[in-house]
Amino acid sequence: MKVSISSHLYIIFTRLYIYKIEVLSCFIKYMNLVKNQLDMKIKTLQTDRRREYLSDQFKELCDERGIEQQLTIFGTPQQNRVTERKNRKLIGQS
């Protein structure tokens, strides 16, 4: 499960995926949704250091679209309080 949150708008987009390879296609769909429905552009993407966010294709996409990738330090959920809180809430509801 991946929860994406806009720090300015607090828009939550939840997408369940089975394989890590799906992360890139899910992000592209999310990026298109933000562009088409909200008429906005993603400027920064903050993620943990998992491999699915560090692939060459993912980096290339971010470079092409001018999206800055910010990586959190492993084992520090304090850097991502909102996402951690939403994840706990979603897990509690399932």
C-alpha positions in Angstrom: 0.0 0.0 0.0 1.3 3.5 -0.8 -0.1 6.7 0.6 0.7 9.9 -1.3 0.0 13.2 0.5 0.4 16.7 -0.8 2.0 18.7 2.0 0.2 21.9 0.8 -3.2 20.5 0.0 -3.3 17.3 2.1 -4.7 15.3 -0.8 -4.5 11.6 0.0 -4.2 9.2 -2.9 -4.1 5.6 -1.8 -3.3 2.8 -4.3 -2.8 -0.8 -3.3 -0.3 -2.7 -5.4 1.0 -6.2 -5.3 4.3 -5.8 -7.1 6.9 -3.1 -6.6 7.2 -2.8 -10.3 3.7 -1.2 -10.2 4.9 1.9 -8.3 6.1 3.7 -11.4 2.9 3.2 -13.4 0.9 4.2 -10.3 2.9 7.4 -9.9 2.4 8.3 -13.6 -1.4 7.8 -13.1 -1.3 10.0 -10.0 0.8 12.6 -11.8 -1.7 12.7 -14.6 -4.6 12.9 -12.2 -3.0 15.9 -10.4 -2.4 17.6 -13.8 -5.8 17.0 -15.3 -8.1 17.2 -12.3 -6.4 19.9 -10.2 -4.5 21.8 -13.0 -1.3 21.5 -10.8 2.2 20.1 -11.2 4.1 17.9 -8.7 7.2 19.7 -7.8 8.7 17.6 -5.0 8.4 13.9 -4.2 9.5 12.8 -0.8 10.0 9.0 -0.4 11.9 6.5 1.7 14.9 4.8 0.2 13.2 1.8 -1.1 14.4 0.5 -4.5 11.1 1.0 -6.3 11.6 4.8 -5.9 15.3 4.8 -6.9 15.0 2.9 -10.2 16.6 4.4 -13.2 13.2 4.8 -14.9 11.8 6.6 -11.8 14.7 8.9 -11.6 14.5 9.6 -15.4 10.8 10.4 -15.1 11.4 12.9 -12.3 14.3 14.5 -14.2 12.2 14.9 -17.3 9.3 16.4 -15.4 11.4 18.6 -13.2 10.3 16.8 -10.0 12.8 17.1 -7.1 13.2 13.8 -5.3 13.8 14.1 -1.5 14.8 11.0 0.3 14.0 10.5 4.0 16.6 8.9 6.3 15.9 5.2 7.0 14.2 4.5 10.3 13.1 8.1 11.0 9.3 8.3 10.7 9.5 11.7 12.3 10.4 13.1 8.9 7.1 12.0 7.5 4.6 12.5 10.4 1.5 13.0 8.2 2.1 9.9 6.1 2.9 7.7 9.1 -0.3 8.9 10.9 -2.4 8.2 7.8 -0.8 4.8 7.4 -1.6 3.8 11.0 -5.2 5.0 10.4 -5.6 3.0 7.2 -4.1 -0.1 8.8 -6.4 0.2 11.7 -9.4 0.4 9.3 -8.5 -2.7 7.3 
